[in-house]
Structures are given as structure tokens and as C-alpha cells.
Amino acid sequence: MEYRAHKTQALLNHHRVRHSMNRPGQCTDNAEVESFFKTLKGELLHATSFMTLRQLRKHIRGYIDGYYNSHRLHSGLGYRTPIEFEEIN
């Protein structure tokens, strides 16, 4: 991966994307992201097949916008939805 690091950084910077990477010796930095992907796979993708990338993107977008952020309660947010949490904070 190192051989692509500069190209990857340039692409992220071009699109104004802030990357998330573990700090040295901090194995829990990406725990939240890993938890999200586990949830996404378990609640949306498990035992489901998509014919096109467009279908997959549409379903993921619908899951995130229509359920995950607005209806699903998150223990890390005091059993509130992300939208409720953002409104309070």
C-alpha cells in the first residue's frame, strides 16, 4: 500500500476528503467505523445480492439516510439516533 500513499493523499486532497487513519499504537481509532460496517453488512447486505453497482449504492444510501441516521438507536449516543444527537449537541 505504501507505494500508492502519495497518489491516494493527492486524490483525497483534490476532493477535500479528510481521511481517517490509526495513530501508531492506537488499535481502537477505527472501532466506530468497523462497528458501522459490521452493522451495515448484518442489517442490509447479508444474504442480499445486487445486480449493479448503482443498485448497491441506492440501497446503501437509503439505509443510511432512511434508517441508520434517523431511526436506529445507537448505544454510543445514549440510545438516540445520530440526528437526535446532533440536534442536542
C-alpha positions, 0 to 999 in steps of 0.5 A: 500500500505504501507505494500508492500513499502519495497518489491516494493523499493527492486524490483525497486532497483534490476532493477535500476528503479528510481521511481517517487513519490509526495513530501508531499504537492506537488499535481502537481509532477505527472501532466506530467505523468497523462497528458501522460496517459490521452493522451495515453488512448484518442489517442490509447486505447479508444474504442480499445480492445486487445486480449493479453497482448503482443498485448497491449504492441506492440501497446503501444510501437509503439505509443510511439516510432512511434508517441508520441516521434517523431511526436506529438507536445507537448505544454510543449516543445514549440510545438516540439516533445520530440526528437526535444527537446532533440536534442536542449537541 
